[in-house]
């Protein structure tokens, strides 16, 4: 099983867990979801009124919809939208004149997200099947790209960032939460599929992330730490990554 298929199966399993009534949202490879990466990312006021399954299926490491400063009427794309929590939160912020796309490669997550869309009663949302390395949208079509602890799972992050640049409108904003490496890590961690799926091994080093964004064409690049994790000697953090096309 290659890395993409391993990630797909892990997230399909998470979606099935939510549907069966157990908590599925776990970024860490440990099945107990009180981990420091995924816990306490959303306030009660934000999740009020959202379908419970959308909240339970959250596998993120941040809250990009809060940090992205979305405006009414904007078009937003969520890379790796999972059960749809960030899409539904974004739909509230952009209003009925705006549009939010959620992109995911996992059939089980897409089915769950569409159920959550129906339960939430939102009409300005569309979930698309595809991979974040090949976004099924035209050039210059979205105002904002968000993502929540997903880009680090890609084996070709440079391609993801180039695709993000392509679909953004001129002046568009890249505003994602991601796990970022702050130092050297043991090679065994980098080779471990479970660690990759758990948002750790695939993390880019901070300066490498900035370099790839610049090579993709972005300007105004900034990485703001939001959580620094004690695991592996503080070598990893969640960060909010901003850039402009």
C-alpha positions as CSV (number, residue, x, y, z in Angstrom):
1,X,0.0,0.0,0.0
2,X,1.5,3.4,-1.0
3,X,1.3,6.5,1.2
4,X,-1.8,7.9,-0.6
5,X,-3.7,4.7,-0.2
6,X,-2.7,4.4,3.4
7,X,-3.9,8.0,4.1
8,X,-7.2,7.3,2.2
9,X,-7.8,4.1,4.2
10,X,-7.1,5.9,7.5
11,X,-9.6,8.6,6.8
12,X,-12.2,6.2,5.4
13,X,-11.8,4.3,8.7
14,X,-12.4,7.6,10.6
15,X,-15.5,8.3,8.6
16,X,-16.8,4.8,9.3
17,X,-16.1,5.3,13.0
18,X,-18.2,8.4,13.1
19,X,-21.1,6.7,11.3
20,X,-20.9,3.8,13.7
21,X,-21.2,6.2,16.7
22,X,-17.6,6.4,17.9
23,X,-15.3,9.4,17.8
24,X,-13.4,9.4,14.5
25,X,-11.4,12.7,14.7
26,X,-7.9,11.8,15.6
27,X,-4.9,13.3,13.9
28,X,-2.5,11.2,16.1
29,X,-1.9,7.5,15.4
30,X,-3.0,6.9,19.0
31,X,-6.7,6.1,18.8
32,X,-7.5,8.1,22.0
33,X,-8.5,11.5,20.7
34,X,-7.4,13.6,23.7
35,X,-4.2,14.2,21.8
36,X,-2.5,17.6,21.8
37,X,-3.0,18.1,18.0
38,X,-6.7,17.7,17.5
39,X,-8.2,18.7,20.9
40,X,-10.0,22.0,21.7
41,X,-9.7,23.6,18.3
42,X,-13.3,25.0,18.0
43,X,-15.3,27.0,20.5
44,X,-18.8,26.0,21.5
45,X,-20.3,29.0,19.9
46,X,-18.7,28.0,16.5
47,X,-19.9,24.4,16.6
48,X,-23.4,25.3,17.9
49,X,-25.9,24.3,15.2
50,X,-23.4,22.2,13.2
51,X,-24.3,18.5,12.7
52,X,-22.6,16.4,15.4
53,X,-21.0,14.1,12.8
54,X,-19.2,17.1,11.2
55,X,-17.7,17.9,14.6
56,X,-16.8,14.3,15.4
57,X,-15.1,13.8,12.1
58,X,-12.8,16.8,12.5
59,X,-9.2,15.6,12.0
60,X,-7.5,19.0,12.0
61,X,-4.7,20.7,13.8
62,X,-6.1,24.3,13.8
63,X,-9.1,26.4,13.0
64,X,-8.4,28.0,9.6
65,X,-11.8,29.5,9.2
66,X,-11.3,31.6,12.2
67,X,-7.9,32.8,11.2
68,X,-8.5,33.3,7.5
69,X,-10.8,36.3,8.0
70,X,-13.3,35.3,5.4
71,X,-15.6,38.0,3.9
72,X,-19.2,37.8,2.6
73,X,-19.4,36.9,-1.1
74,X,-16.0,35.2,-1.3
75,X,-15.3,31.8,-2.9
76,X,-13.4,29.5,-0.7
77,X,-11.7,26.1,-1.3
78,X,-11.0,23.7,1.6
79,X,-8.2,21.2,0.7
80,X,-8.9,17.9,2.3
81,X,-12.4,18.8,3.7
82,X,-13.1,15.6,5.5
83,X,-16.5,15.6,7.3
84,X,-17.0,19.2,6.3
85,X,-16.7,21.2,9.5
86,X,-14.5,23.9,8.0
87,X,-16.6,24.1,4.9
88,X,-19.8,24.6,6.9
89,X,-18.1,27.2,9.1
90,X,-16.8,29.0,6.0
91,X,-20.3,28.9,4.5
92,X,-21.6,30.9,7.4
93,X,-18.9,33.5,7.0
94,X,-19.2,34.0,3.2
95,X,-23.0,34.1,3.3
96,X,-25.5,33.2,0.6
97,X,-23.7,35.2,-2.0
98,X,-20.4,33.3,-1.4
99,X,-19.5,29.7,-2.3
100,X,-17.4,27.1,-0.5
101,X,-15.9,24.0,-2.1
102,X,-14.6,21.1,-0.2
103,X,-12.1,18.8,-1.9
104,X,-11.5,15.2,-0.6
105,X,-10.3,12.0,-2.1
106,X,-12.1,9.6,0.3
107,X,-15.6,8.4,-0.7
108,X,-16.6,7.7,2.9
109,X,-15.7,11.3,4.0
110,X,-17.4,12.8,0.9
111,X,-20.6,10.8,1.8
112,X,-20.4,12.0,5.4
113,X,-19.8,15.6,4.3
114,X,-22.8,15.6,2.0
115,X,-25.0,14.2,4.8
116,X,-23.7,17.0,7.0
117,X,-24.4,19.6,4.4
118,X,-28.0,18.3,4.2
119,X,-28.4,18.3,7.9
120,X,-27.0,21.9,8.1
121,X,-29.4,23.1,5.4
122,X,-26.7,25.0,3.5
123,X,-26.9,25.6,-0.2
124,X,-23.7,27.5,-0.9
125,X,-21.5,24.4,-0.5
126,X,-20.2,21.8,-3.0
127,X,-18.0,18.8,-2.2
128,X,-15.7,17.6,-4.9
129,X,-13.8,14.3,-5.2
130,X,-10.2,14.6,-6.1
131,X,-6.6,14.9,-4.8
132,X,-5.1,18.1,-3.5
133,X,-2.2,17.6,-6.0
134,X,-4.6,18.0,-8.9
135,X,-7.4,20.4,-7.9
136,X,-10.5,19.9,-10.2
137,X,-11.2,23.7,-10.5
138,X,-10.2,26.2,-13.2
139,X,-7.4,28.7,-13.0
140,X,-8.1,32.0,-11.0
141,X,-11.4,30.7,-9.6
142,X,-11.3,31.1,-5.8
143,X,-10.6,33.9,-3.4
144,X,-9.3,31.9,-0.4
145,X,-7.7,28.5,0.1
146,X,-8.0,26.9,3.5
147,X,-6.9,23.5,4.8
148,X,-6.6,21.9,8.2
149,X,-3.7,19.5,8.8
150,X,-3.9,17.9,5.3
151,X,-1.1,19.4,3.2
152,X,1.5,17.8,5.4
153,X,0.0,14.4,4.4
154,X,0.9,14.9,0.7
155,X,3.9,13.2,-0.7
156,X,4.3,16.1,-3.2
157,X,3.8,19.3,-1.3
158,X,5.4,21.4,-4.0
159,X,2.7,20.3,-6.5
160,X,0.0,21.0,-3.9
161,X,1.2,24.6,-3.5
162,X,1.6,25.1,-7.2
163,X,-2.0,23.9,-7.7
164,X,-3.2,26.2,-4.9
165,X,-1.5,29.1,-6.7
166,X,-3.1,28.2,-10.0
167,X,-6.7,28.2,-8.8
168,X,-6.4,31.3,-6.7
169,X,-7.5,34.6,-8.2
170,X,-4.8,37.3,-8.4
171,X,-4.7,38.8,-4.9
172,X,-6.2,35.6,-3.5
173,X,-5.2,34.3,-0.1
174,X,-3.6,31.1,1.0
175,X,-4.6,30.6,4.7
176,X,-4.0,27.1,6.0
177,X,-3.4,25.4,9.3
178,X,-0.7,22.7,9.1
179,X,1.7,20.7,11.2
180,X,5.2,22.1,10.7
181,X,8.6,20.8,11.7
182,X,10.8,23.1,13.8
183,X,13.9,20.9,13.9
184,X,15.5,17.6,13.0
185,X,13.6,14.4,13.6
186,X,14.7,10.8,13.8
187,X,14.7,9.1,10.4
188,X,12.5,6.3,11.8
189,X,9.7,8.7,12.4
190,X,9.9,10.0,8.8
191,X,9.6,6.5,7.5
192,X,6.7,5.5,9.7
193,X,3.3,5.5,7.8
194,X,1.3,5.7,11.0
195,X,3.2,8.8,12.0
196,X,2.7,10.3,8.6
197,X,-1.0,9.7,8.8
198,X,-0.9,11.1,12.3
199,X,0.2,14.5,11.0
200,X,3.8,14.2,12.2
201,X,6.3,12.6,9.8
202,X,5.0,14.4,6.7
203,X,5.5,17.9,8.2
204,X,7.7,20.3,6.3
205,X,10.5,22.2,8.1
206,X,9.4,25.8,8.5
207,X,12.0,27.4,6.1
208,X,11.4,24.6,3.5
209,X,7.6,25.4,3.6
210,X,8.4,29.1,3.0
211,X,10.8,28.2,0.1
212,X,8.2,26.0,-1.6
213,X,5.5,28.7,-1.3
214,X,7.9,31.2,-2.9
215,X,8.8,28.8,-5.7
216,X,5.1,28.3,-6.4
217,X,4.8,32.1,-6.9
218,X,3.4,33.3,-3.5
219,X,4.4,36.5,-1.8
220,X,3.6,37.8,1.7
221,X,4.6,34.5,3.2
222,X,4.2,34.1,7.0
223,X,4.1,31.2,9.4
224,X,2.5,31.9,12.8
225,X,2.9,29.2,15.5
226,X,-0.4,28.3,17.1
227,X,0.6,25.3,19.2
228,X,4.1,23.9,20.0
229,X,4.0,20.2,20.9
230,X,6.2,18.6,23.6
231,X,6.5,15.4,21.7
232,X,9.8,14.7,20.0
233,X,11.5,17.5,22.0
234,X,9.3,20.3,20.7
235,X,10.3,19.6,17.1
236,X,6.7,20.1,15.8
237,X,4.1,22.8,15.9
238,X,0.8,23.6,14.5
239,X,1.0,26.8,12.5
240,X,-1.1,29.2,10.5
241,X,0.5,29.6,7.1
242,X,-0.4,32.7,5.1
243,X,0.6,33.8,1.6
244,X,-0.8,35.9,-1.2
245,X,-1.0,35.3,-5.0
